[in-house]
Amino acid sequence: MNEDEIPADLGSRPTNAKQFRMKLLWIGIWLAFMSAPVKDLADGGHTRWATVLGTLGLLVFGGSYLVLVFQYTSKALDPLRVRSALAFLGVLATALALTMGVSWLVLFVYVSVSVGATLPLTTSRWLIPAVTALLVAIGTAQEHPREVITALVFPALLGGFAMTGVRQMIRTTIELREARATVAQLAANEERLRLARDLHDLLGHSLSLITLKSELAGRMLPDHPEQAAAQVADIEQVSRQALVDVRSAVTGYRRPTLPGELAGARTALAAAGILADVPAEAPDGVPEKTEEVLAWALREAVTNVVRHSGARHCTVTLAPRQTLDGRILELTVADDGRGASGTKPGNGLTGIAERLATVDGTLTTRATDSRSGKGFTTALGVPLESGLGSQE
């Protein structure tokens, strides 16, 4: 399981009812082992008071387990509170197992799972075996059947260490997501700084010149109107050139790039819960116009997958290919969704085709699985210039 496949609600505080239910279900799945003490209570083999106290103890134990694991799976630990809660669970499990019988030894499985879910590996790697050893000791001291004790040892060890691994994986996932957010913020800050530097370089000299010539024109205006008019003409020329430079710079900032769109595609597909296979890098040396067309096309194709396909997996490929008409750079976006279902191309595909026409490119669409008609594949090809082709 990779980082993008881990549901966000397992590793973070739930923000809505759906995430709350999913996390509660994931943690509460271990409650299946509670069937043994529940059955023991239902069989009526205890006195009325024993049954009442056992029921109360079981409810308190289960509620404490759920609160402890649910609350501390993904947040910074308060060591004192965690250890106090674990000690309470251990004491309650011991008391119930000693007074209620062999069926209640299963509570130590929950203590082991709680240890693995809440404590660091350096502590849980010895405390989990210690909890299991306590289970064996109590069962042996009361002369319970050996096969029952043996049957609980494996779940206690496996459950505890499995939760240790899951906890570490969740925390690593959270750290990776925080690192991604930090990198994105740093990239945005760097882009703002670059924009500020470029605007300063573009406008600093021009505005200074405009200011200087405006002052000169103001001084010349009463006595030398001809020279003042010349200065005003220069101001107009400088202003027009500055406007052209700013428009050119802004156009460059707004132009999409293949590396940026590949990263955006990876993020968009992951956010939609679609497993994504997207290249990490784009080929070097792609002409600016061609790159812009492919970047717009990739954005539109991925948007179609996210909005309309209902796919579980999407593969993006970007590589040169030899054809009868020469080498081309081919971009394909293939999903395993519901397919086109005989519908006519929408505005998105029409726009892609129109952009491709400006660089002599081609657009083809087909079902990803030709036999079943499922899935949808968008394939785009643009001619490769000799410079790019020689680099491959």
Kinemage of the C-alpha trace (Angstrom):
@kinemage 1
@onewidth
@group {chain A} dominant
@subgroup {mainchain}
@vectorlist {calphas} color= white
{ca met a 1} P 0.000 0.000 0.000
{ca asn a 2} L 1.504 3.342 -1.000
{ca glu a 3} L 0.986 6.700 0.631
{ca asp a 4} L -1.786 7.832 -1.686
{ca glu a 5} L -3.841 4.724 -1.023
{ca ile a 6} L -4.140 5.361 2.731
{ca pro a 7} L -7.474 7.020 3.511
{ca ala a 8} L -6.958 10.456 4.998
{ca asp a 9} L -9.474 9.821 7.780
{ca leu a 10} L -7.373 7.011 9.294
{ca gly a 11} L -4.413 9.288 9.815
{ca ser a 12} L -6.102 12.556 10.763
{ca arg a 13} L -8.905 13.968 12.860
{ca pro a 14} L -12.289 13.251 11.165
{ca thr a 15} L -13.876 16.361 9.647
{ca asn a 16} L -17.287 14.928 8.763
{ca ala a 17} L -19.657 12.106 9.655
{ca lys a 18} L -18.432 9.825 6.847
{ca gln a 19} L -14.803 10.052 7.984
{ca phe a 20} L -15.883 9.516 11.585
{ca arg a 21} L -17.771 6.339 10.668
{ca met a 22} L -14.909 4.981 8.557
{ca lys a 23} L -12.324 5.518 11.275
{ca leu a 24} L -14.619 4.092 13.931
{ca leu a 25} L -15.263 1.028 11.757
{ca trp a 26} L -11.543 0.551 11.109
{ca ile a 27} L -10.725 0.690 14.823
{ca gly a 28} L -13.852 -1.117 16.014
{ca ile a 29} L -13.272 -4.144 13.759
{ca trp a 30} L -11.291 -5.668 16.603
{ca leu a 31} L -14.480 -5.754 18.674
{ca ala a 32} L -15.317 -9.042 16.945
{ca phe a 33} L -13.303 -10.769 19.659
{ca met a 34} L -15.822 -9.491 22.234
{ca ser a 35} L -18.184 -12.273 21.200
{ca ala a 36} L -16.618 -14.654 23.741
{ca pro a 37} L -17.335 -12.605 26.911
{ca val a 38} L -20.732 -11.531 25.509
{ca lys a 39} L -21.662 -15.171 24.965
{ca asp a 40} L -20.410 -15.989 28.455
{ca leu a 41} L -22.746 -13.356 29.926
{ca ala a 42} L -25.661 -14.490 27.771
{ca asp a 43} L -25.296 -18.145 28.803
{ca gly a 44} L -26.399 -17.285 32.350
{ca gly a 45} L -23.645 -19.174 34.102
{ca his a 46} L -23.039 -16.358 36.594
{ca thr a 47} L -25.027 -14.891 39.438
{ca arg a 48} L -27.194 -11.858 38.803
{ca trp a 49} L -24.726 -9.488 40.427
{ca ala a 50} L -21.815 -11.071 38.608
{ca thr a 51} L -23.677 -10.677 35.328
{ca val a 52} L -24.491 -7.009 36.034
{ca leu a 53} L -20.952 -6.166 37.115
{ca gly a 54} L -19.472 -8.136 34.227
{ca thr a 55} L -21.698 -6.319 31.735
{ca leu a 56} L -20.754 -2.949 33.223
{ca gly a 57} L -17.073 -3.858 33.208
{ca leu a 58} L -17.244 -5.018 29.596
{ca leu a 59} L -18.955 -1.783 28.494
{ca val a 60} L -16.411 0.351 30.331
{ca phe a 61} L -13.541 -1.662 28.881
{ca gly a 62} L -14.849 -1.475 25.297
{ca gly a 63} L -15.613 2.235 25.533
{ca ser a 64} L -12.194 3.008 27.024
{ca tyr a 65} L -10.478 1.008 24.292
{ca leu a 66} L -12.345 2.805 21.496
{ca val a 67} L -11.745 6.267 22.952
{ca leu a 68} L -8.055 5.591 23.558
{ca val a 69} L -7.264 4.173 20.127
{ca phe a 70} L -9.565 6.548 18.237
{ca gln a 71} L -8.130 9.621 19.930
{ca tyr a 72} L -4.441 8.799 19.865
{ca thr a 73} L -3.893 6.983 16.574
{ca ser a 74} L -2.923 10.165 14.734
{ca lys a 75} L -2.233 12.951 17.237
{ca ala a 76} L 0.736 13.822 19.409
{ca leu a 77} L 0.782 11.637 22.481
{ca asp a 78} L 0.396 12.771 26.071
{ca pro a 79} L 2.554 10.065 27.688
{ca leu a 80} L 0.968 10.350 31.137
{ca arg a 81} L -2.626 10.088 29.858
{ca val a 82} L -1.784 7.225 27.513
{ca arg a 83} L 0.044 5.202 30.136
{ca ser a 84} L -2.716 5.826 32.673
{ca ala a 85} L -5.351 4.670 30.185
{ca leu a 86} L -3.349 1.559 29.278
{ca ala a 87} L -2.797 0.761 32.941
{ca phe a 88} L -6.558 1.078 33.539
{ca leu a 89} L -7.309 -1.294 30.659
{ca gly a 90} L -4.732 -3.785 31.947
{ca val a 91} L -6.079 -3.725 35.496
{ca leu a 92} L -9.700 -4.023 34.328
{ca ala a 93} L -8.838 -6.903 31.971
{ca thr a 94} L -7.012 -8.699 34.796
{ca ala a 95} L -9.896 -8.241 37.230
{ca leu a 96} L -12.503 -9.463 34.753
{ca ala a 97} L -10.402 -12.432 33.628
{ca leu a 98} L -9.753 -13.519 37.229
{ca thr a 99} L -13.395 -13.237 38.293
{ca met a 100} L -15.396 -14.111 35.178
{ca gly a 101} L -13.513 -17.029 33.624
{ca val a 102} L -11.558 -18.153 30.578
{ca ser a 103} L -13.706 -16.342 28.014
{ca trp a 104} L -12.560 -13.012 29.394
{ca leu a 105} L -8.893 -13.617 28.710
{ca val a 106} L -9.589 -12.222 25.238
{ca leu a 107} L -9.583 -8.727 26.754
{ca phe a 108} L -5.798 -8.894 26.819
{ca val a 109} L -5.873 -8.908 23.016
{ca tyr a 110} L -7.413 -5.434 23.224
{ca val a 111} L -4.802 -4.294 25.706
{ca ser a 112} L -2.110 -5.512 23.306
{ca val a 113} L -3.749 -3.732 20.355
{ca ser a 114} L -4.025 -0.523 22.391
{ca val a 115} L -0.350 -0.706 23.265
{ca gly a 116} L 0.601 -1.103 19.608
{ca ala a 117} L -1.703 1.734 18.517
{ca thr a 118} L -0.608 4.331 21.057
{ca leu a 119} L 2.981 3.725 22.189
{ca pro a 120} L 6.268 4.140 20.311
{ca leu a 121} L 7.884 1.006 18.914
{ca thr a 122} L 10.718 1.179 21.455
{ca thr a 123} L 8.157 0.675 24.233
{ca ser a 124} L 5.528 -1.481 22.543
{ca arg a 125} L 8.032 -4.079 21.291
{ca trp a 126} L 8.559 -5.302 24.863
{ca leu a 127} L 5.205 -4.323 26.397
{ca ile a 128} L 3.160 -6.355 23.878
{ca pro a 129} L 4.978 -9.607 24.779
{ca ala a 130} L 4.602 -8.638 28.449
{ca val a 131} L 0.816 -8.291 28.078
{ca thr a 132} L 0.719 -11.641 26.280
{ca ala a 133} L 2.781 -13.219 29.044
{ca leu a 134} L 0.295 -11.875 31.629
{ca leu a 135} L -2.518 -13.468 29.632
{ca val a 136} L -0.720 -16.836 29.731
{ca ala a 137} L 0.118 -16.488 33.414
{ca ile a 138} L -3.470 -15.778 34.460
{ca gly a 139} L -4.838 -18.550 32.256
{ca thr a 140} L -2.296 -21.062 33.583
{ca ala a 141} L -2.810 -20.066 37.232
{ca gln a 142} L -6.537 -20.712 36.935
{ca glu a 143} L -5.909 -24.002 35.148
{ca his a 144} L -7.826 -23.001 32.038
{ca pro a 145} L -7.586 -25.299 28.995
{ca arg a 146} L -4.177 -24.909 27.360
{ca glu a 147} L -5.635 -24.835 23.846
{ca val a 148} L -7.745 -21.775 24.744
{ca ile a 149} L -4.711 -19.928 26.078
{ca thr a 150} L -2.638 -20.882 23.060
{ca ala a 151} L -5.380 -19.703 20.714
{ca leu a 152} L -5.252 -16.225 22.277
{ca val a 153} L -1.481 -15.827 22.261
{ca phe a 154} L -1.224 -15.423 18.497
{ca pro a 155} L -3.981 -12.752 18.185
{ca ala a 156} L -2.478 -10.808 21.078
{ca leu a 157} L 0.995 -10.751 19.533
{ca leu a 158} L -0.159 -10.302 15.938
{ca gly a 159} L -2.758 -7.654 16.779
{ca gly a 160} L -0.346 -5.632 18.872
{ca phe a 161} L 2.515 -5.626 16.389
{ca ala a 162} L 0.157 -5.132 13.439
{ca met a 163} L -1.192 -1.976 15.070
{ca thr a 164} L 2.367 -0.840 15.702
{ca gly a 165} L 3.072 -1.088 11.969
{ca val a 166} L -0.202 0.603 11.024
{ca arg a 167} L 0.435 3.433 13.480
{ca gln a 168} L 3.903 4.027 12.091
{ca met a 169} L 2.572 3.940 8.514
{ca ile a 170} L -0.138 6.469 9.344
{ca arg a 171} L 2.321 8.806 11.014
{ca thr a 172} L 4.710 8.521 8.087
{ca thr a 173} L 1.820 9.337 5.757
{ca ile a 174} L 0.950 12.434 7.773
{ca glu a 175} L 4.570 13.572 7.700
{ca leu a 176} L 4.739 13.054 3.936
{ca arg a 177} L 1.581 15.078 3.392
{ca glu a 178} L 2.885 17.844 5.629
{ca ala a 179} L 6.167 17.787 3.707
{ca arg a 180} L 4.278 18.038 0.412
{ca ala a 181} L 2.323 21.008 1.721
{ca thr a 182} L 5.552 22.654 2.860
{ca val a 183} L 7.206 22.081 -0.501
{ca ala a 184} L 4.167 23.493 -2.281
{ca gln a 185} L 4.218 26.559 -0.034
{ca leu a 186} L 7.938 27.063 -0.606
{ca ala a 187} L 7.421 26.723 -4.352
{ca ala a 188} L 4.630 29.309 -4.231
{ca asn a 189} L 6.827 31.665 -2.226
{ca glu a 190} L 9.684 31.208 -4.676
{ca glu a 191} L 7.336 31.902 -7.571
{ca arg a 192} L 6.153 35.094 -5.916
{ca leu a 193} L 9.743 36.181 -5.356
{ca arg a 194} L 10.571 35.418 -8.992
{ca leu a 195} L 7.558 37.432 -10.143
{ca ala a 196} L 8.620 40.322 -7.908
{ca arg a 197} L 12.183 40.197 -9.303
{ca asp a 198} L 10.963 40.054 -12.889
{ca leu a 199} L 8.536 42.930 -12.421
{ca his a 200} L 11.278 44.959 -10.779
{ca asp a 201} L 13.634 44.253 -13.661
{ca leu a 202} L 10.936 45.016 -16.227
{ca leu a 203} L 9.422 48.114 -14.666
{ca gly a 204} L 12.122 49.553 -12.450
{ca his a 205} L 14.163 51.078 -15.253
{ca ser a 206} L 11.116 52.091 -17.293
{ca leu a 207} L 9.333 53.822 -14.417
{ca ser a 208} L 12.526 55.595 -13.375
{ca leu a 209} L 13.000 56.834 -16.929
{ca ile a 210} L 9.371 57.938 -17.141
{ca thr a 211} L 9.732 59.851 -13.870
{ca leu a 212} L 12.938 61.555 -15.009
{ca lys a 213} L 11.537 62.555 -18.385
{ca ser a 214} L 8.314 63.783 -16.783
{ca glu a 215} L 10.352 66.100 -14.546
{ca leu a 216} L 12.352 67.325 -17.549
{ca ala a 217} L 9.178 67.937 -19.561
{ca gly a 218} L 7.698 69.874 -16.659
{ca arg a 219} L 10.741 72.165 -16.453
{ca met a 220} L 10.944 72.649 -20.234
{ca leu a 221} L 7.239 73.257 -20.798
{ca pro a 222} L 7.072 77.035 -20.158
{ca asp a 223} L 10.117 78.089 -22.221
{ca his a 224} L 10.851 75.144 -24.557
{ca pro a 225} L 7.573 73.489 -25.570
{ca glu a 226} L 9.186 71.674 -28.521
{ca gln a 227} L 11.749 69.953 -26.293
{ca ala a 228} L 9.013 69.193 -23.756
{ca ala a 229} L 6.940 67.570 -26.497
{ca ala a 230} L 9.926 65.401 -27.437
{ca gln a 231} L 10.251 64.275 -23.824
{ca val a 232} L 6.533 63.447 -23.708
{ca ala a 233} L 6.910 61.424 -26.913
{ca asp a 234} L 9.765 59.501 -25.275
{ca ile a 235} L 7.580 58.909 -22.219
{ca glu a 236} L 4.863 57.471 -24.455
{ca gln a 237} L 7.327 55.159 -26.204
{ca val a 238} L 8.826 53.924 -22.936
{ca ser a 239} L 5.357 53.367 -21.478
{ca arg a 240} L 4.211 51.354 -24.466
{ca gln a 241} L 7.320 49.173 -24.339
{ca ala a 242} L 6.855 48.614 -20.598
{ca leu a 243} L 3.257 47.552 -21.243
{ca val a 244} L 4.435 45.084 -23.923
{ca asp a 245} L 7.065 43.656 -21.546
{ca val a 246} L 4.548 43.224 -18.720
{ca arg a 247} L 2.042 41.499 -20.975
{ca ser a 248} L 4.743 39.171 -22.258
{ca ala a 249} L 5.835 38.323 -18.713
{ca val a 250} L 2.270 37.697 -17.530
{ca thr a 251} L 1.617 35.467 -20.544
{ca gly a 252} L 4.692 33.454 -19.657
{ca tyr a 253} L 3.491 33.009 -16.075
{ca arg a 254} L 0.035 31.911 -17.198
{ca arg a 255} L 1.325 29.438 -19.786
{ca pro a 256} L 0.938 25.856 -18.529
{ca thr a 257} L 3.961 23.557 -18.596
{ca leu a 258} L 4.183 19.789 -18.877
{ca pro a 259} L 6.016 19.265 -15.546
{ca gly a 260} L 3.430 21.412 -13.778
{ca glu a 261} L 0.475 19.644 -15.393
{ca leu a 262} L 1.945 16.192 -14.688
{ca ala a 263} L 2.223 17.113 -11.015
{ca gly a 264} L -1.285 18.571 -11.110
{ca ala a 265} L -2.642 15.410 -12.730
{ca arg a 266} L -1.075 13.259 -10.029
{ca thr a 267} L -2.607 15.419 -7.300
{ca ala a 268} L -6.056 15.646 -8.924
{ca leu a 269} L -6.329 11.892 -9.491
{ca ala a 270} L -5.186 11.094 -5.962
{ca ala a 271} L -7.689 13.579 -4.512
{ca ala a 272} L -10.455 11.845 -6.493
{ca gly a 273} L -9.443 8.446 -5.091
{ca ile a 274} L -8.126 7.220 -8.454
{ca leu a 275} L -4.894 5.230 -8.479
{ca ala a 276} L -2.553 7.181 -10.737
{ca asp a 277} L 0.399 6.072 -12.829
{ca val a 278} L 1.874 9.374 -14.015
{ca pro a 279} L 5.411 10.069 -15.310
{ca ala a 280} L 7.617 11.913 -12.849
{ca glu a 281} L 9.308 14.025 -15.536
{ca ala a 282} L 8.603 15.467 -18.967
{ca pro a 283} L 10.992 15.203 -21.950
{ca asp a 284} L 13.474 18.041 -22.374
{ca gly a 285} L 13.649 20.257 -25.411
{ca val a 286} L 9.927 20.340 -26.267
{ca pro a 287} L 9.149 23.564 -28.198
{ca glu a 288} L 7.247 26.134 -26.162
{ca lys a 289} L 4.127 26.103 -28.327
{ca thr a 290} L 4.005 22.301 -28.464
{ca glu a 291} L 4.491 22.033 -24.711
{ca glu a 292} L 1.684 24.492 -24.097
{ca val a 293} L -0.714 22.549 -26.322
{ca leu a 294} L 0.138 19.215 -24.668
{ca ala a 295} L -0.149 20.745 -21.200
{ca trp a 296} L -3.639 22.101 -21.911
{ca ala a 297} L -4.650 18.761 -23.414
{ca leu a 298} L -3.355 16.817 -20.418
{ca arg a 299} L -5.270 19.080 -18.045
{ca glu a 300} L -8.506 18.617 -19.981
{ca ala a 301} L -8.100 14.842 -20.339
{ca val a 302} L -7.412 14.359 -16.617
{ca thr a 303} L -10.353 16.619 -15.747
{ca asn a 304} L -12.597 14.369 -17.866
{ca val a 305} L -11.328 11.291 -16.008
{ca val a 306} L -11.984 12.866 -12.610
{ca arg a 307} L -15.432 14.216 -13.458
{ca his a 308} L -16.985 11.654 -15.761
{ca ser a 309} L -15.182 8.311 -15.855
{ca gly a 310} L -15.916 6.716 -12.476
{ca ala a 311} L -12.518 5.053 -12.895
{ca arg a 312} L -10.407 3.329 -10.258
{ca his a 313} L -7.118 3.574 -12.130
{ca cys a 314} L -5.662 6.006 -14.652
{ca thr a 315} L -2.397 5.732 -16.568
{ca val a 316} L -0.662 8.688 -18.206
{ca thr a 317} L 2.200 8.078 -20.624
{ca leu a 318} L 4.373 10.645 -22.390
{ca ala a 319} L 7.074 9.332 -24.695
{ca pro a 320} L 8.429 9.641 -28.253
{ca arg a 321} L 7.274 7.075 -30.809
{ca gln a 322} L 8.287 6.272 -34.366
{ca thr a 323} L 5.531 6.340 -37.002
{ca leu a 324} L 5.450 6.123 -40.780
{ca asp a 325} L 5.231 9.913 -40.906
{ca gly a 326} L 8.221 10.384 -38.589
{ca arg a 327} L 8.840 10.613 -34.886
{ca ile a 328} L 6.111 12.006 -32.679
{ca leu a 329} L 5.737 12.804 -29.004
{ca glu a 330} L 2.698 10.830 -27.845
{ca leu a 331} L 0.607 11.607 -24.779
{ca thr a 332} L -2.000 9.065 -23.671
{ca val a 333} L -4.468 9.209 -20.800
{ca ala a 334} L -6.157 5.833 -20.215
{ca asp a 335} L -8.691 4.977 -17.526
{ca asp a 336} L -10.687 1.870 -16.582
{ca gly a 337} L -13.985 3.685 -16.070
{ca arg a 338} L -17.360 3.339 -17.680
{ca gly a 339} L -16.183 4.400 -21.149
{ca ala a 340} L -17.598 6.834 -23.690
{ca ser a 341} L -20.867 4.854 -24.118
{ca gly a 342} L -21.342 6.143 -27.663
{ca thr a 343} L -21.605 9.788 -26.638
{ca lys a 344} L -20.444 12.555 -28.927
{ca pro a 345} L -17.199 14.384 -28.128
{ca gly a 346} L -17.811 17.311 -25.796
{ca asn a 347} L -16.374 20.792 -25.780
{ca gly a 348} L -13.250 19.580 -23.979
{ca leu a 349} L -12.180 17.128 -26.692
{ca thr a 350} L -13.138 19.622 -29.376
{ca gly a 351} L -10.921 22.227 -27.749
{ca ile a 352} L -8.042 19.735 -27.554
{ca ala a 353} L -8.391 18.938 -31.253
{ca glu a 354} L -8.413 22.640 -32.167
{ca arg a 355} L -5.262 23.309 -30.150
{ca leu a 356} L -3.512 20.280 -31.650
{ca ala a 357} L -4.308 21.532 -35.141
{ca thr a 358} L -2.118 24.581 -34.505
{ca val a 359} L 0.959 22.330 -34.127
{ca asp a 360} L -0.052 19.697 -36.722
{ca gly a 361} L -0.957 17.252 -33.968
{ca thr a 362} L -3.499 14.428 -33.956
{ca leu a 363} L -6.153 13.257 -31.501
{ca thr a 364} L -7.647 9.766 -31.265
{ca thr a 365} L -10.009 8.272 -28.690
{ca arg a 366} L -10.923 4.654 -28.055
{ca ala a 367} L -12.110 2.233 -25.410
{ca thr a 368} L -9.308 1.135 -23.126
{ca asp a 369} L -10.591 -2.459 -23.231
{ca ser a 370} L -11.735 -3.064 -26.795
{ca arg a 371} L -13.519 -6.335 -25.956
{ca ser a 372} L -15.705 -5.050 -23.142
{ca gly a 373} L -15.871 -1.444 -24.306
{ca lys a 374} L -14.925 -0.301 -20.821
{ca gly a 375} L -12.559 2.520 -20.085
{ca phe a 376} L -11.597 5.506 -22.194
{ca thr a 377} L -8.236 6.357 -23.733
{ca thr a 378} L -7.255 9.729 -25.149
{ca ala a 379} L -4.148 9.647 -27.352
{ca leu a 380} L -2.455 12.774 -28.693
{ca gly a 381} L 0.523 12.969 -31.011
{ca val a 382} L 2.614 15.978 -32.012
{ca pro a 383} L 5.543 15.915 -34.474
{ca leu a 384} L 8.991 15.835 -32.923
{ca glu a 385} L 11.544 18.321 -34.126
{ca ser a 386} L 14.921 16.934 -35.089
{ca gly a 387} L 16.566 18.477 -32.028
{ca leu a 388} L 14.315 16.705 -29.569
{ca gly a 389} L 14.398 13.479 -31.525
{ca ser a 390} L 18.173 13.332 -31.410
{ca gln a 391} L 18.193 13.608 -27.667
{ca glu a 392} L 16.186 10.478 -27.160
